[in-house]
Amino acid sequence: MDKDILTAQIGQRLRYFRQQRKLTLDELADLTGVSKPMLGQIERGASNPTVSILWKIAAGLQIPFASFLAMNPSVKMIRMADQPFFKEDNDLYEVYNTFASPGIPIESYRARLHPGCNHYTEPNGIGAIKSITVHSGTFSITIGDEDQYSLDQGDSVSFSTDVYQIFENRDKEICEISVVIYYSSPNIQL
């Protein structure tokens, strides 16, 4: 998907979710921890937000991250080459949307961690459960202050997202994972 089209779509979806909840930009900034000027730039399509910023906004609004990418709740197939994606951490972390639908509190995405990737994910307190399955390579994850795990192909881990996570690829090969997030909060309005 063209970057400019994706940026405009994210802005439109953000405005839709904010107005649906009758929030001002100031109130949304308080909810998400993202500055009012940045939120305004995103809504206008003048700024391409990072994955981290979108996660903060999604957590504050209590919506799946991929809600910014999903425009139509009807069934459709998205070829790999057409899946919206983001790159972060010096292009070492790639996130590809594979499923999100307004009104359904589940989202799925796949991620590619290039060698040397060290991706930090902030905690959110919205009662979400995250499940990760490794499809190739070796995946290392730190969950909160003490829990560290190394997973190989076929291994899975599930946990509450109320603590930070660090995704790492300490190997020399690309690591591919799939992530499913279930938003169990009863306050979710999609």
N, CA and C atoms as a LAMMPS dump frame, in Angstrom:
ITEM: TIMESTEP
0
ITEM: NUMBER OF ATOMS
570
ITEM: BOX BOUNDS ff ff ff
-5.0000000000000000e+02 5.0000000000000000e+02
-5.0000000000000000e+02 5.0000000000000000e+02
-5.0000000000000000e+02 5.0000000000000000e+02
ITEM: ATOMS id mol type element x y z
1 1 1 N 0.853 -1.168 0
2 1 2 C 0 0 0
3 1 3 C 0.902 1.236 0
4 2 1 N 0.563 2.236 -0.786
5 2 2 C 1.319 3.475 -0.883
6 2 3 C 1.375 4.169 0.476
7 3 1 N 2.571 4.661 0.843
8 3 2 C 2.779 5.271 2.155
9 3 3 C 1.873 6.478 2.388
10 4 1 N 1.686 7.328 1.359
11 4 2 C 0.834 8.509 1.51
12 4 3 C -0.624 8.129 1.72
13 5 1 N -1.068 7.098 1.019
14 5 2 C -2.448 6.627 1.178
15 5 3 C -2.644 6.062 2.588
16 6 1 N -1.659 5.294 3.056
17 6 2 C -1.736 4.713 4.397
18 6 3 C -1.748 5.809 5.464
19 7 1 N -0.91 6.832 5.302
20 7 2 C -0.869 7.943 6.258
21 7 3 C -2.221 8.652 6.323
22 8 1 N -2.827 8.906 5.163
23 8 2 C -4.139 9.555 5.118
24 8 3 C -5.202 8.665 5.773
25 9 1 N -5.147 7.368 5.503
26 9 2 C -6.119 6.431 6.066
27 9 3 C -6.014 6.392 7.59
28 10 1 N -4.8 6.368 8.111
29 10 2 C -4.609 6.355 9.563
30 10 3 C -5.205 7.62 10.169
31 11 1 N -4.959 8.761 9.535
32 11 2 C -5.512 10.027 10.024
33 11 3 C -7.027 10.034 10.039
34 12 1 N -7.631 9.506 8.981
35 12 2 C -9.096 9.444 8.903
36 12 3 C -9.665 8.538 9.984
37 13 1 N -9.01 7.392 10.194
38 13 2 C -9.49 6.46 11.209
39 13 3 C -9.345 7.055 12.613
40 14 1 N -8.221 7.756 12.867
41 14 2 C -8.024 8.382 14.166
42 14 3 C -9.109 9.422 14.432
43 15 1 N -9.384 10.271 13.453
44 15 2 C -10.434 11.279 13.616
45 15 3 C -11.782 10.597 13.876
46 16 1 N -12.07 9.524 13.129
47 16 2 C -13.325 8.79 13.299
48 16 3 C -13.457 8.274 14.74
49 17 1 N -12.415 7.595 15.25
50 17 2 C -12.481 7.035 16.602
51 17 3 C -12.583 8.135 17.656
52 18 1 N -11.872 9.243 17.466
53 18 2 C -11.919 10.353 18.427
54 18 3 C -13.313 10.977 18.45
55 19 1 N -13.851 11.25 17.262
56 19 2 C -15.174 11.873 17.192
57 19 3 C -16.275 10.929 17.67
58 20 1 N -16.123 9.638 17.399
59 20 2 C -17.088 8.647 17.852
60 20 3 C -17.214 8.674 19.374
61 21 1 N -16.109 8.926 20.059
62 21 2 C -16.094 8.975 21.519
63 21 3 C -16.302 10.387 22.064
64 22 1 N -16.523 11.348 21.138
65 22 2 C -16.749 12.744 21.51
66 22 3 C -15.594 13.301 22.35
67 23 1 N -14.366 13.028 21.903
68 23 2 C -13.172 13.495 22.586
69 23 3 C -12.568 14.686 21.859
70 24 1 N -12.033 15.621 22.612
71 24 2 C -11.242 16.689 22.013
72 24 3 C -9.824 16.16 21.824
73 25 1 N -9.014 16.884 21.085
74 25 2 C -7.607 16.487 20.932
75 25 3 C -6.893 16.517 22.283
76 26 1 N -7.238 17.489 23.137
77 26 2 C -6.644 17.543 24.474
78 26 3 C -6.991 16.292 25.289
79 27 1 N -8.258 15.898 25.243
80 27 2 C -8.684 14.696 25.977
81 27 3 C -8.019 13.452 25.428
82 28 1 N -7.883 13.379 24.1
83 28 2 C -7.215 12.227 23.494
84 28 3 C -5.739 12.202 23.884
85 29 1 N -5.118 13.359 23.942
86 29 2 C -3.715 13.428 24.363
87 29 3 C -3.561 12.909 25.79
88 30 1 N -4.473 13.285 26.675
89 30 2 C -4.436 12.799 28.056
90 30 3 C -4.618 11.283 28.126
91 31 1 N -5.523 10.748 27.308
92 31 2 C -5.796 9.307 27.285
93 31 3 C -4.625 8.488 26.767
94 32 1 N -3.917 9.024 25.77
95 32 2 C -2.92 8.233 25.05
96 32 3 C -1.476 8.525 25.43
97 33 1 N -1.222 9.711 25.997
98 33 2 C 0.159 10.087 26.263
99 33 3 C 0.88 10.596 25.023
100 34 1 N 0.13 10.829 23.952
101 34 2 C 0.678 11.395 22.717
102 34 3 C 0.282 12.865 22.68
103 35 1 N 1.207 13.728 22.304
104 35 2 C 0.945 15.168 22.363
105 35 3 C -0.185 15.588 21.426
106 36 1 N -0.88 16.647 21.823
107 36 2 C -1.964 17.193 21.01
108 36 3 C -1.465 17.587 19.612
109 37 1 N -0.314 18.28 19.484
110 37 2 C 0.16 18.622 18.136
111 37 3 C 0.407 17.385 17.259
112 38 1 N 0.986 16.34 17.858
113 38 2 C 1.247 15.113 17.079
114 38 3 C -0.071 14.48 16.643
115 39 1 N -1.056 14.414 17.548
116 39 2 C -2.357 13.841 17.196
117 39 3 C -3.003 14.634 16.06
118 40 1 N -2.919 15.955 16.129
119 40 2 C -3.471 16.799 15.065
120 40 3 C -2.79 16.552 13.738
121 41 1 N -1.454 16.414 13.763
122 41 2 C -0.71 16.138 12.527
123 41 3 C -1.112 14.792 11.936
124 42 1 N -1.281 13.806 12.791
125 42 2 C -1.686 12.479 12.315
126 42 3 C -3.079 12.549 11.699
127 43 1 N -4.019 13.208 12.379
128 43 2 C -5.387 13.326 11.849
129 43 3 C -5.403 14.017 10.491
130 44 1 N -4.569 15.026 10.311
131 44 2 C -4.52 15.758 9.04
132 44 3 C -3.75 15.01 7.959
133 45 1 N -3.109 13.899 8.313
134 45 2 C -2.305 13.166 7.344
135 45 3 C -0.975 13.846 7.073
136 46 1 N -0.566 14.746 7.974
137 46 2 C 0.684 15.488 7.802
138 46 3 C 1.866 14.781 8.461
139 47 1 N 1.601 13.724 9.226
140 47 2 C 2.663 12.999 9.908
141 47 3 C 2.404 11.504 9.795
142 48 1 N 3.451 10.771 9.483
143 48 2 C 3.372 9.317 9.412
144 48 3 C 3.793 8.774 10.777
145 49 1 N 2.853 8.308 11.604
146 49 2 C 3.195 7.893 12.962
147 49 3 C 4.024 6.609 12.987
148 50 1 N 4.841 6.475 14.014
149 50 2 C 5.594 5.248 14.209
150 50 3 C 4.669 4.175 14.789
151 51 1 N 5.138 2.95 14.767
152 51 2 C 4.372 1.85 15.362
153 51 3 C 4.141 2.129 16.844
154 52 1 N 5.165 2.628 17.532
155 52 2 C 5.038 2.912 18.973
156 52 3 C 3.956 3.949 19.253
157 53 1 N 3.902 4.991 18.443
158 53 2 C 2.881 6.028 18.627
159 53 3 C 1.49 5.434 18.38
160 54 1 N 1.351 4.639 17.317
161 54 2 C 0.04 4.029 17.048
162 54 3 C -0.384 3.08 18.169
163 55 1 N 0.579 2.351 18.744
164 55 2 C 0.246 1.461 19.863
165 55 3 C -0.262 2.276 21.053
166 56 1 N 0.379 3.412 21.33
167 56 2 C -0.077 4.268 22.44
168 56 3 C -1.501 4.754 22.197
169 57 1 N -1.764 5.172 20.969
170 57 2 C -3.1 5.677 20.637
171 57 3 C -4.133 4.554 20.742
172 58 1 N -3.79 3.396 20.187
173 58 2 C -4.718 2.254 20.239
174 58 3 C -5.001 1.854 21.684
175 59 1 N -3.958 1.825 22.513
176 59 2 C -4.14 1.452 23.917
177 59 3 C -5.025 2.469 24.63
178 60 1 N -4.789 3.748 24.377
179 60 2 C -5.592 4.784 25.011
180 60 3 C -7.051 4.732 24.602
181 61 1 N -7.292 4.416 23.328
182 61 2 C -8.67 4.319 22.824
183 61 3 C -9.286 2.948 23.082
184 62 1 N -8.472 2.004 23.551
185 62 2 C -8.897 0.636 23.797
186 62 3 C -9.435 -0.015 22.533
187 63 1 N -8.63 0.068 21.469
188 63 2 C -8.975 -0.554 20.197
189 63 3 C -7.778 -1.349 19.695
190 64 1 N -8.008 -2.343 18.848
191 64 2 C -6.877 -3.041 18.249
192 64 3 C -6.033 -2.088 17.407
193 65 1 N -4.74 -2.271 17.465
194 65 2 C -3.787 -1.484 16.679
195 65 3 C -4.183 -1.45 15.204
196 66 1 N -4.547 -2.595 14.681
197 66 2 C -4.851 -2.705 13.26
198 66 3 C -6.156 -2.023 12.865
199 67 1 N -6.905 -1.498 13.827
200 67 2 C -8.122 -0.742 13.49
201 67 3 C -7.801 0.476 12.641
202 68 1 N -6.572 0.947 12.724
203 68 2 C -6.166 2.082 11.901
204 68 3 C -5.969 1.672 10.444
205 69 1 N -5.832 0.373 10.218
206 69 2 C -5.561 -0.126 8.874
207 69 3 C -6.785 -0.753 8.229
208 70 1 N -7.746 -1.201 9.035
209 70 2 C -8.928 -1.89 8.523
210 70 3 C -10.04 -0.881 8.246
211 71 1 N -10.473 -0.811 7.007
212 71 2 C -11.529 0.128 6.638
213 71 3 C -12.868 -0.561 6.406
214 72 1 N -12.841 -1.822 6.063
215 72 2 C -14.044 -2.508 5.659
216 72 3 C -14.167 -3.82 6.43
217 73 1 N -15.239 -4.016 7.211
218 73 2 C -15.353 -5.241 7.983
219 73 3 C -15.723 -6.474 7.164
220 74 1 N -15.986 -6.308 5.869
221 74 2 C -16.342 -7.472 5.07
222 74 3 C -15.114 -8.339 4.802
223 75 1 N -15.366 -9.577 4.412
224 75 2 C -14.291 -10.528 4.165
225 75 3 C -13.564 -10.151 2.887
226 76 1 N -12.244 -10.173 2.964
227 76 2 C -11.447 -9.975 1.768
228 76 3 C -10.081 -10.587 1.975
229 77 1 N -9.497 -10.985 0.888
230 77 2 C -8.17 -11.564 0.926
231 77 3 C -7.159 -10.459 0.628
232 78 1 N -6.074 -10.454 1.387
233 78 2 C -5.016 -9.484 1.146
234 78 3 C -3.749 -10.262 0.812
235 79 1 N -3.277 -10.122 -0.397
236 79 2 C -2.031 -10.763 -0.798
237 79 3 C -0.879 -10.195 0.021
238 80 1 N 0.13 -11 0.236
239 80 2 C 1.255 -10.588 1.053
240 80 3 C 1.835 -9.253 0.581
241 81 1 N 1.965 -9.073 -0.7
242 81 2 C 2.551 -7.842 -1.25
243 81 3 C 1.668 -6.622 -1.004
244 82 1 N 0.377 -6.838 -0.732
245 82 2 C -0.559 -5.724 -0.522
246 82 3 C -0.88 -5.459 0.944
247 83 1 N -0.289 -6.226 1.857
248 83 2 C -0.581 -6.032 3.27
249 83 3 C 0.068 -4.737 3.755
250 84 1 N -0.703 -3.888 4.445
251 84 2 C -0.103 -2.671 5.01
252 84 3 C 0.977 -3.062 6.011
253 85 1 N 2.07 -2.329 6.016
254 85 2 C 3.127 -2.646 6.963
255 85 3 C 3.848 -1.386 7.423
256 86 1 N 4.52 -1.544 8.557
257 86 2 C 5.323 -0.486 9.148
258 86 3 C 6.712 -1.042 9.404
259 87 1 N 7.685 -0.171 9.339
260 87 2 C 9.046 -0.53 9.738
261 87 3 C 9.453 0.388 10.87
262 88 1 N 10.223 -0.167 11.796
263 88 2 C 10.671 0.621 12.936
264 88 3 C 12.032 0.09 13.366
265 89 1 N 12.633 0.765 14.326
266 89 2 C 13.935 0.352 14.864
267 89 3 C 14.963 0.192 13.755
268 90 1 N 15.168 1.282 13.006
269 90 2 C 16.123 1.294 11.891
270 90 3 C 15.816 0.209 10.858
271 91 1 N 14.544 0.007 10.594
272 91 2 C 14.053 -0.98 9.627
273 91 3 C 14.357 -2.431 10.016
274 92 1 N 14.669 -2.676 11.276
275 92 2 C 14.95 -4.038 11.732
276 92 3 C 13.682 -4.756 12.191
277 93 1 N 12.596 -3.997 12.404
278 93 2 C 11.337 -4.574 12.877
279 93 3 C 10.241 -4.195 11.887
280 94 1 N 9.604 -5.195 11.29
281 94 2 C 8.537 -4.972 10.314
282 94 3 C 7.26 -5.609 10.835
283 95 1 N 6.15 -4.872 10.758
284 95 2 C 4.854 -5.374 11.211
285 95 3 C 3.887 -5.349 10.03
286 96 1 N 3.261 -6.495 9.744
287 96 2 C 2.318 -6.639 8.642
288 96 3 C 0.946 -6.981 9.202
289 97 1 N -0.055 -6.165 8.881
290 97 2 C -1.414 -6.423 9.328
291 97 3 C -1.965 -7.632 8.575
292 98 1 N -2.478 -8.606 9.304
293 98 2 C -3.092 -9.763 8.656
294 98 3 C -4.573 -9.903 8.98
295 99 1 N -5.028 -9.329 10.115
296 99 2 C -6.452 -9.371 10.419
297 99 3 C -6.81 -8.346 11.481
298 100 1 N -7.807 -7.572 11.199
299 100 2 C -8.477 -6.711 12.169
300 100 3 C -9.798 -6.331 11.545
301 101 1 N -10.819 -6.302 12.35
302 101 2 C -12.126 -5.943 11.847
303 101 3 C -12.853 -5.146 12.926
304 102 1 N -13.355 -3.967 12.57
305 102 2 C -14.084 -3.174 13.567
306 102 3 C -15.185 -4.007 14.217
307 103 1 N -15.3 -3.904 15.533
308 103 2 C -16.32 -4.631 16.271
309 103 3 C -15.86 -5.969 16.799
310 104 1 N -14.701 -6.441 16.373
311 104 2 C -14.183 -7.727 16.835
312 104 3 C -12.937 -7.458 17.666
313 105 1 N -12.904 -7.884 18.925
314 105 2 C -11.798 -7.528 19.816
315 105 3 C -10.55 -8.403 19.662
316 106 1 N -10.281 -8.826 18.442
317 106 2 C -9.097 -9.645 18.166
318 106 3 C -8.387 -9.051 16.962
319 107 1 N -7.064 -9.048 17.028
320 107 2 C -6.297 -8.671 15.853
321 107 3 C -5.119 -9.624 15.704
322 108 1 N -4.652 -9.713 14.487
323 108 2 C -3.545 -10.603 14.184
324 108 3 C -2.588 -9.878 13.256
325 109 1 N -1.321 -10.058 13.503
326 109 2 C -0.322 -9.518 12.587
327 109 3 C 0.887 -10.427 12.595
328 110 1 N 1.712 -10.262 11.585
329 110 2 C 2.972 -10.985 11.569
330 110 3 C 4.082 -9.966 11.606
331 111 1 N 5.193 -10.378 12.152
332 111 2 C 6.328 -9.472 12.252
333 111 3 C 7.586 -10.195 11.806
334 112 1 N 8.459 -9.411 11.216
335 112 2 C 9.783 -9.904 10.815
336 112 3 C 10.815 -9.13 11.63
337 113 1 N 11.652 -9.859 12.335
338 113 2 C 12.725 -9.261 13.11
339 113 3 C 14.033 -9.588 12.407
340 114 1 N 14.694 -8.57 11.924
341 114 2 C 15.972 -8.767 11.26
342 114 3 C 17.058 -8.98 12.314
343 115 1 N 18.193 -9.56 11.944
344 115 2 C 19.278 -9.759 12.912
345 115 3 C 19.629 -8.45 13.622
346 116 1 N 19.748 -8.525 14.934
347 116 2 C 20.074 -7.344 15.728
348 116 3 C 18.868 -6.551 16.196
349 117 1 N 17.669 -6.955 15.795
350 117 2 C 16.458 -6.235 16.193
351 117 3 C 16.282 -6.304 17.709
352 118 1 N 15.932 -5.168 18.285
353 118 2 C 15.648 -5.061 19.705
354 118 3 C 14.484 -4.085 19.818
355 119 1 N 13.257 -4.6 19.817
356 119 2 C 12.052 -3.772 19.756
357 119 3 C 11.35 -3.728 21.111
358 120 1 N 11.167 -2.52 21.635
359 120 2 C 10.512 -2.305 22.918
360 120 3 C 9.033 -2.011 22.694
361 121 1 N 8.169 -2.688 23.434
362 121 2 C 6.727 -2.462 23.379
363 121 3 C 6.256 -2.015 24.755
364 122 1 N 5.623 -0.856 24.806
365 122 2 C 5.153 -0.322 26.086
366 122 3 C 3.975 -1.131 26.611
367 123 1 N 3.832 -1.185 27.94
368 123 2 C 2.681 -1.884 28.512
369 123 3 C 1.406 -1.083 28.277
370 124 1 N 0.294 -1.787 28.268
371 124 2 C -0.987 -1.083 28.286
372 124 3 C -1.88 -1.8 29.275
373 125 1 N -2.714 -1.035 29.908
374 125 2 C -3.527 -1.595 30.979
375 125 3 C -4.946 -1.884 30.555
376 126 1 N -5.145 -2.338 29.335
377 126 2 C -6.508 -2.504 28.854
378 126 3 C -6.997 -3.939 28.914
379 127 1 N -6.27 -4.795 29.6
380 127 2 C -6.734 -6.168 29.755
381 127 3 C -6.57 -7.007 28.512
382 128 1 N -5.523 -6.774 27.756
383 128 2 C -5.297 -7.537 26.525
384 128 3 C -4.388 -8.733 26.806
385 129 1 N -4.598 -9.794 26.054
386 129 2 C -3.762 -10.99 26.097
387 129 3 C -3.082 -11.111 24.74
388 130 1 N -1.778 -11.315 24.757
389 130 2 C -1.009 -11.439 23.523
390 130 3 C -0.462 -12.859 23.424
391 131 1 N -0.563 -13.457 22.239
392 131 2 C -0.013 -14.781 21.984
393 131 3 C 0.912 -14.675 20.777
394 132 1 N 2.125 -15.175 20.921
395 132 2 C 3.129 -15.104 19.862
396 132 3 C 3.562 -16.51 19.498
397 133 1 N 3.627 -16.802 18.198
398 133 2 C 4.129 -18.071 17.686
399 133 3 C 5.279 -17.782 16.733
400 134 1 N 6.359 -18.532 16.892
401 134 2 C 7.539 -18.358 16.044
402 134 3 C 7.401 -19.265 14.817
403 135 1 N 7.563 -18.667 13.632
404 135 2 C 7.473 -19.436 12.388
405 135 3 C 8.84 -19.752 11.799
406 136 1 N 9.815 -18.881 12.041
407 136 2 C 11.176 -19.17 11.584
408 136 3 C 12.152 -18.391 12.446
409 137 1 N 13.34 -18.941 12.588
410 137 2 C 14.373 -18.284 13.373
411 137 3 C 14.204 -18.524 14.857
412 138 1 N 14.96 -17.765 15.634
413 138 2 C 14.907 -17.829 17.086
414 138 3 C 14.468 -16.472 17.603
415 139 1 N 13.473 -16.48 18.474
416 139 2 C 12.861 -15.257 18.999
417 139 3 C 13.129 -15.179 20.49
418 140 1 N 13.655 -14.06 20.934
419 140 2 C 13.869 -13.833 22.358
420 140 3 C 12.916 -12.746 22.811
421 141 1 N 12.32 -12.941 23.982
422 141 2 C 11.382 -11.959 24.513
423 141 3 C 11.619 -11.774 26.005
424 142 1 N 11.586 -10.523 26.413
425 142 2 C 11.589 -10.173 27.825
426 142 3 C 10.195 -9.629 28.128
427 143 1 N 9.565 -10.182 29.153
428 143 2 C 8.223 -9.761 29.548
429 143 3 C 8.327 -9.193 30.96
430 144 1 N 8.175 -7.892 31.076
431 144 2 C 8.337 -7.254 32.375
432 144 3 C 9.792 -7.235 32.808
433 145 1 N 10.007 -7.098 34.105
434 145 2 C 11.357 -6.915 34.624
435 145 3 C 12.202 -8.182 34.678
436 146 1 N 11.581 -9.344 34.758
437 146 2 C 12.382 -10.534 35.025
438 146 3 C 12.195 -11.698 34.062
439 147 1 N 11.057 -11.825 33.415
440 147 2 C 10.782 -13.009 32.604
441 147 3 C 11.419 -12.891 31.221
442 148 1 N 12.374 -13.792 30.922
443 148 2 C 13.017 -13.833 29.622
444 148 3 C 12.852 -15.233 29.046
445 149 1 N 12.511 -15.269 27.736
446 149 2 C 12.273 -16.547 27.084
447 149 3 C 12.951 -16.557 25.727
448 150 1 N 13.41 -17.716 25.324
449 150 2 C 13.943 -17.912 23.976
450 150 3 C 13.082 -18.97 23.311
451 151 1 N 12.51 -18.627 22.159
452 151 2 C 11.597 -19.533 21.466
453 151 3 C 12.155 -19.878 20.093
454 152 1 N 11.984 -21.12 19.7
455 152 2 C 12.391 -21.597 18.38
456 152 3 C 11.161 -21.834 17.516
457 153 1 N 11.382 -22.193 16.283
458 153 2 C 10.303 -22.439 15.339
459 153 3 C 9.254 -23.367 15.938
460 154 1 N 7.98 -22.92 15.881
461 154 2 C 6.864 -23.702 16.395
462 154 3 C 6.517 -23.408 17.84
463 155 1 N 7.41 -22.768 18.59
464 155 2 C 7.149 -22.438 19.994
465 155 3 C 6.191 -21.249 20.089
466 156 1 N 5.441 -21.194 21.196
467 156 2 C 4.495 -20.1 21.443
468 156 3 C 4.615 -19.618 22.88
469 157 1 N 4.205 -18.378 23.098
470 157 2 C 4.133 -17.815 24.436
471 157 3 C 2.91 -16.9 24.479
472 158 1 N 2.193 -16.897 25.601
473 158 2 C 1.033 -16.023 25.795
474 158 3 C 1.192 -15.301 27.119
475 159 1 N 0.717 -14.043 27.174
476 159 2 C 0.883 -13.253 28.382
477 159 3 C -0.033 -12.038 28.339
478 160 1 N -0.218 -11.439 29.499
479 160 2 C -0.976 -10.198 29.613
480 160 3 C -0.083 -9.051 29.177
481 161 1 N -0.657 -8.07 28.487
482 161 2 C 0.137 -6.96 27.964
483 161 3 C 0.24 -5.792 28.95
484 162 1 N -0.028 -6.048 30.231
485 162 2 C 0.04 -4.962 31.201
486 162 3 C 1.469 -4.661 31.656
487 163 1 N 2.46 -5.337 31.077
488 163 2 C 3.875 -5.055 31.332
489 163 3 C 4.582 -4.847 29.991
490 164 1 N 5.719 -4.178 30.032
491 164 2 C 6.457 -3.944 28.797
492 164 3 C 7.013 -5.254 28.251
493 165 1 N 7.327 -5.249 26.974
494 165 2 C 7.942 -6.407 26.337
495 165 3 C 9.097 -5.936 25.459
496 166 1 N 10.127 -6.746 25.357
497 166 2 C 11.226 -6.481 24.437
498 166 3 C 11.354 -7.693 23.526
499 167 1 N 11.156 -7.443 22.231
500 167 2 C 11.299 -8.49 21.217
501 167 3 C 12.719 -8.396 20.664
502 168 1 N 13.416 -9.528 20.598
503 168 2 C 14.784 -9.515 20.09
504 168 3 C 15.052 -10.652 19.118
505 169 1 N 15.916 -10.361 18.163
506 169 2 C 16.48 -11.392 17.305
507 169 3 C 17.989 -11.328 17.487
508 170 1 N 18.501 -12.279 18.236
509 170 2 C 19.935 -12.338 18.522
510 170 3 C 20.668 -13.227 17.537
511 171 1 N 19.931 -13.764 16.576
512 171 2 C 20.483 -14.707 15.602
513 171 3 C 20.983 -13.971 14.359
514 172 1 N 21.51 -14.726 13.401
515 172 2 C 22.004 -14.137 12.148
516 172 3 C 20.989 -14.269 11.013
517 173 1 N 19.86 -14.916 11.287
518 173 2 C 18.801 -15.104 10.301
519 173 3 C 17.576 -14.288 10.696
520 174 1 N 16.736 -13.948 9.722
521 174 2 C 15.487 -13.247 10.012
522 174 3 C 14.577 -14.165 10.821
523 175 1 N 13.905 -13.595 11.798
524 175 2 C 12.937 -14.318 12.616
525 175 3 C 11.539 -13.827 12.231
526 176 1 N 10.629 -14.758 11.956
527 176 2 C 9.242 -14.397 11.65
528 176 3 C 8.336 -14.939 12.747
529 177 1 N 7.44 -14.058 13.212
530 177 2 C 6.485 -14.443 14.244
531 177 3 C 5.083 -14.021 13.821
532 178 1 N 4.096 -14.686 14.402
533 178 2 C 2.72 -14.196 14.269
534 178 3 C 2.256 -13.834 15.667
535 179 1 N 1.467 -12.768 15.728
536 179 2 C 0.985 -12.258 17.009
537 179 3 C -0.537 -12.139 16.934
538 180 1 N -1.205 -12.654 17.945
539 180 2 C -2.651 -12.504 18.075
540 180 3 C -2.888 -11.789 19.395
541 181 1 N -3.707 -10.743 19.347
542 181 2 C -4.042 -9.994 20.559
543 181 3 C -5.548 -10.056 20.767
544 182 1 N -5.934 -10.461 21.962
545 182 2 C -7.335 -10.486 22.349
546 182 3 C -7.556 -9.376 23.361
547 183 1 N -8.441 -8.439 23.013
548 183 2 C -8.759 -7.316 23.889
549 183 3 C -9.952 -7.702 24.745
550 184 1 N -9.7 -8.068 25.994
551 184 2 C -10.759 -8.569 26.856
552 184 3 C -11.485 -7.476 27.618
553 185 1 N -11.064 -6.239 27.462
554 185 2 C -11.709 -5.139 28.18
555 185 3 C -13.149 -4.989 27.73
556 186 1 N -14.079 -4.879 28.657
557 186 2 C -15.485 -4.697 28.275
558 186 3 C -15.762 -3.283 27.755
559 187 1 N -14.785 -2.377 27.839
560 187 2 C -14.998 -1.003 27.421
561 187 3 C -14.648 -0.755 25.955
562 188 1 N -14.25 -1.772 25.242
563 188 2 C -13.857 -1.585 23.859
564 188 3 C -15.074 -1.222 23.014
565 189 1 N -14.967 -0.141 22.262
566 189 2 C -16.022 0.271 21.345
567 189 3 C -15.376 0.439 19.992
568 190 1 N -15.606 -0.477 19.089
569 190 2 C -14.983 -0.404 17.767
570 190 3 C -15.939 0.121 16.729
